Amino acid sequence: MIEDNPKILELADFVSSERLDLVEKKLTGQISQIASIIGEGVRTGEFNDCDAEKTAINISNALKFINYPPLAMAMLALGADLRKDTEGVVDLLLKGLQK
């Protein structure tokens, strides 16, 4: 796990603070790819009709907080309201995509 390797955490902290543009570019690309997959699934009937972009953001948020828990902790410590992010993830998990 990432949190077990202090060097990776140090690198992630540095990139997050010094090169936020790279982080945002990576996340934007990830969300776009996920939205494309969801859109194709909706088009072919494999997935229920949904807002592909919003669903992709929810999936990205879930992956981000699962893969890098210190990020969620840091955001909470800075006073971020993660209610919208977590509600979207919980809604997605409860409803699911697959018919």
Number of C-alpha atoms within 10 A of each C-alpha: 7 13 12 8 9 10 11 13 15 11 11 17 14 12 14 15 11 11 12 12 12 12 15 12 11 12 16 14 12 16 22 16 14 19 20 15 14 23 22 14 17 18 12 10 12 14 16 17 15 12 12 20 17 13 21 23 21 23 20 19 20 19 13 15 14 12 13 16 13 16 16 16 13 11 12 12 9 9 9 11 10 13 9 10 15 15 12 19 20 14 12 16 13 9 10 11 16 11 9
